[in-house]
Amino acid sequence: MNRKRKTLHLILWKYRQKQPLSPKEENVLYKWIAASEYHLQLYDELSNDDYWDNELAAFKSKEGDATWQIIEQRLDDIAYFETRKTISWKTYISIAASIAVIVISIVVYRNLTHKDVIKHAEVASALNKKEEVLPASVKASLILGDGSRVSLDETGRKMLTMERFGMFISVGDGSLEYRTDMSTKVEEHTLITPLAAQFRVKLPDESIVWLNAGSSIRYPTAFQGNTREVELTGEGYFEVAKMPSKQFIVKVGKNSIAVLGTHFNINAYKDEDAMVTTLLEGSVLVKTTDGSAKLSPGQKAVVINDTEIDVEKADIGVTMAWKDKLFRFEDTPIAEIMKQIARWYDVKVIFEGKIDGTYTGVLPRDLTLGQILGVLGNDKKFSFAVKDKTVMVVP
């Protein structure tokens, strides 16, 4: 076995064993997958737990590492067939069209269990769907104190600086940032992300807020007094700057979340059954009209009807997937999935009949609507029909 073959063998073995790959090893793997339909097939086998379990069962009676032996045999088979068959140009085009999403799935695969991985067969099917609706983009509107509106649609990806009452507002690369001093006139601003959009704001105290699609945050241009108060609708992830003398308070309808310095996510969309606050770091106090609950990292507070609070263990990966530009589902009902799809692609969803199915998996948010629905539809539990910007879910 030559050196190149040994290196590839080791990389494939590490990938199957869920061991981390270095950037150099990842690059070798990507290029190898793109070079041949046989390579693509072996990648599929390595990503399929059920298939691999059956293969391992056949090697139980043999000594040594079964995974290593199977990969070695597959590489021998590939070397044999590649000397006897020329890959068509059509196949190369198909591989090239899929490679971008395969790269994403490999990166996700390194950090998650195999059940989470986007199988290549699913992705390839999705890529053949019509790309009629694009995913969310960087877009927002800023409402100033006098009610005037500044569109950040065009400035989301280029630098813009506005001067207003002595404060400087910088916009660039999907982010809004304030620079003020004590002499600055204070006014209320509201940042709004429509459906199919995201944006980030760095507040005057240097706290950072990421807004998900269909959300808004209202805040003063300078925090005066003993508290820092903002108002949220929709979903936002907060990294609050530590200021022990000034408590940071997020108001959501009749409820509030009080902190000093911490990282947390709030999901408070009006079409959800509850407001959910998830704590990643530090501590928060969630208050309702009937009581309060203090969270520790890894916990979430579920508020129902603005009164009852249930404290539960949180799945941080699922909660924070949106900020990492992913959809992540864990036995998630299709009705809940389609709420996220509707916000991200700004589409209307109609259910034709009763839909009871669930889905588990991880999908990148930069896929088109057609690609996403193509993957979800491969489960055969439900199907989709799209007309204009309406998605019909059919059992």
N, C-alpha and C positions, 0 to 999 in steps of 0.2 A: 504494500500500500504506500503510494507516494505521499509526500508531505501535504500537498494541497488536499488530497483525499482524506488524510487523517484529520486535518483541520476542520473540514466540512463535516466529517463524521462526528467529531466532538461537539460542534455547534448544534447539529440536529439532535444529538443525545441530550444536551443541556436544555434545549428548547422543549423537548418532550418531557423532561424531568422537572420542568417549571423553574429551572435555575436561571438567574439573571444573565443576560448577554451584554457584553460591552458594546459600545457604539460601533466599533470596528467589526465585531462579530455580527451585529445586526445588518450592517452594510453588505457583508459577505452573503448572508442569508437572503436578503432582498434580491441581490443580483442573481443569485443561484435560482431562486423561484422564477424570476422573469425569463430565464434563458430557455426553458423547455416545458412542454406540457407534462412530461414525466415528473419533472421536479414539482410542478404544481400538484400533481396527484399525490406524491409522497407527503407534501405539506398538508393536504387534506387529511390523509391518514393519520399524521401526527396530531392533528387538531381534533380528531374524532375519538372520544373516550370509549364509546361502545365498540367501535372497530378495533381499537388498540387492545382492549381487554380480551377480545376474542383471539387476537394474534398472540398475546402473552400466554394465554391458556395452552396454546399448542406447544409452547416452549418450556412448560413447567418441568418436564422430565429431563431437560438438558441442564448442564452445569454452566455457571457464569451468568453475566448480566443479559437477560432476555431482550431487553430493549436495545442494547448495544448490538446484539446478534441480528435482530430483525432489521435494524437500520443498515447494517453491513450488507445483508442479503439484498435489501432493496436497492442500495447503491450499485451492487454488482449487476442486478437486473437492468437498471437504468443504463449503465455503461454498455451493456450488451445490445439493448434495443436502439440506443441512440446511434450506434454504428451502422444500423440497418434501416433507419427510417428518417426521412427528411421532414421537418416540421413545416407545415404550410404557412404562407404569409397570413392567412385568415386566423390561424391559431395564434400567431404572434400578436396580431391586433387585439384578439380577445384577452390575451395575457396582459398586454400593456394597459388595456382598459380597466383591468381588475387590480393591477399592482398597487395603485395608490391606496385602495381600501384594505388590501392585504397588509400593507405596511402598518396601517392603523391597528388592524386586528392583532398583529404580532406584538406591538407595544402594549396593548391592553392585556393580551394573553400573559405577558410576563408577570403582571401584577394581580391577576384575578384567577379564579378557578376555571377549569376547562368549560364548565357549563355556561360561563359568561361570554365565551368567545364567539365572534361572528364567523360562522363557518364559510369557507370560500364558496361552496355551492350556493348558499343563500345569497351572498353578496353578488355573485355572478348573475343570478336570476334577477336580483334587484336592479343591477346596472342596465338590464335590457328594458326596464320600464321607461315610459315616456317621462322626461324631466320637465313636467309642466309647472311645478311650483317649487321655487327656490327656498332654502332655509333662511332663518333669521339673519339680519345684518346689523351693522353698527348704526343706530339711528335713535334720535330722541328730540324732544322739544323742551326748551327752557322758558318757563313763565317768570317774568321779572316782577318786581314789586308793584309796578304801575299797571300790570295786566298785559303788557306787551309780550309777544311770543317770539323767541329766537329759534329758528329751525336748525338743528344740528345734523340734518341729513347729509348736507354737502360738506360740512366741516368735520365730520366724524373721523376722517382719515387724513386730515391735514391740519397744520397748526393755525390757530386763530386766537388772538388776544383782544379782549374787550376791556375798556376802562369805564367804570361806572361809580360815581360818588367816591372816588379815591381808591376803589378796590379793582384788582385786576383778575379777570376771569379768562383762563387759558383752556382752549379746547384742542385736542389732538389725539389721534389714534384711539378713538372711542372713549375718551376720558375727559372729564370736566374738572378743573382745579381752581381753587380760590386763593388769592393772596391779599390779605387785608391788614390794616393797622387799627389802633384804638380810635383814631379820628374818623374812621370810615362810617358813613351813614348806614344804619342797619335796616334791611328790608327782608321780606320773605320771598324766597325763590322756590319754585317747584320744578323738578326734573321729571319728565314723563317719557316712558318708553312705550310705544304702541305695540300691538301684536306683531310678531315676527321681527323683534328688535331687542337689543341689549345695550346697556351703557354703564359707565362707571363714573362716580363722582368722588373727588377728594374734598371733604368738607373743610371749613375754615380752621377747625381744631386738628386737622390732618387725619381724622378718621376717614376710612375708605369704605364706600358702599357700592356693591355691584347690584344693578337692577336687572331682573329677568324680564322676559317679554310681558307686555300688558301690565306694567307696574308704575308706581310713582313714589317720589319722596319729596316732602316739603320741609324746608329748613331755613333758619335765619342766616344771613351772610356774616354774622359774627355772634358768638355765644356769649351773652352777658348774664350776670347774676350767678347763682350757685348751681345751675343745671344746664345741660345741653339737650334740648328737646327737638325731636324730629317726628314727622308723621309718615307712615308707610301704608301703601296699598299694594296688593299683589305679592311679589316675592323679592326679597333682598338678602344679600349676605353682607354682614358687617364685620369690619376689623376696626375696633374702637381704640383710639389713642388713649393712653393712660393719663388721667388727670384726677388724682384722688380727691381734690377739692371740688370737682364738678362732675356730678353724676350724669351719665348719658342715659336718656330715656327715649325709647321708641314707642310712640302711640299708634295703636292699630284699632280703629273704631273705639269701643268702650274699654279696650284692654291696653296694658302697657308692659314694657319690658325694661327693667332698670339695671344698669351696669356701671362699672367704673372703667374697665379696660378689658376687652375680651373679644373672642371671635365666635360669631353665632349666625344662624340662618333663620329667617322668618318666612313662612309660607302662609299667606293670608288672602288668597284669591277668593272672591265672593262666590264663585261656583263650587268651592270646596266645602265639605261638611264641617270642617274645624280649622282653627288657626293652629299651626304647629311651629313651635320655637325649638330649634336644635342647637345645643351648645357644643362647640368644638374645643374651646379653651377659655379658662377663667371661670367666672360664675355670673349667673343672671337671676333676677327675681321677676317672675311672671305674675302680673296682677290682673285680676278680673273684678267685677262688681261684687262677687261673693267671697273672694279669698285670694290667696297667693301661693306660689310654690317656688322654691329655690332649686336651681339645677346645678348638677355637677357635669364635668366634661363627659360626653358620650351619652347624655340623656336628652330626652325631648319632652316638652310640655304640650299636650294636646288639649286645646280649649274648645269646648262645645257650647254653642249658644251663648257665648260671652260670659259664661258662669262657671261651669264644671271644668276642673283641671285634672287631667290624668298625666302622671309622670311615668314615662316608659324608657326602655333602652332604645337608643337610636341606631339606625344603620347609616353611618356617616357617608359611606360610599354612594348609597342611593340618594341621600339628601343633597350631597354636593356635586353630583354628576353634572348638573346644568352649568355650574361655574367652570367645570373642567371640559366643557363643550361635548358632553356625552349625554345620551339617554341611558339610564341603567334601571332595569326592571327585575324584581324578585317576586315571581308568582303574582305579578301585578294584574288586576282585572283589566280587560280591554277598555272598559269605560273610563278608568283612570288614565290609562295610556293615551287615549284619544283626547283627553283634556289637555295634556301636554302637547300633543301633536297640533291641536287647534291653535294654541297660543303661539307655538314656534313657527308655524307656517301661515298663520292668519287665515284659517279655513273654517267652514262650518261643518259640523259632524252630525249625521243623521243615522240612527240605528233602525234597521229594518228587522223588527222582531226582537226576541230576547237573546242577548249575547252573554254567555256565561264563561267564556274562555279566559285564560290568563296567559302571560308570556314572561319568560325569564331570559335575559340577555343584555348585552351592552352594544350600543350603536352610536357611531359618531354623529354629532349634530350638523355636520356640514354636508350630509347626504341630502339629495332632493326628496320631495314628498313621495315621488314614485318609487325611489329606491328604498325608502323606509317602509312603505306599505308592501313592497315586494318581499322584504325580509319577514315582516310580521305575517304576511299571508302564507308563507311557506309552512307554517304550523298546521295548516289545513283546518284549524278550528273555526276560522271565519275568513271571509274574503271582502274585498273592497272594490267599490266603483267610484270613479272620480269624474265629476263634470264641473267645469269651470273651477270655482274654489269651494265646492261642496264635496265632502267625502261621505259615501254611504257604506255602512258596515253591515254585511249580510252574513247570517249564520250558515 
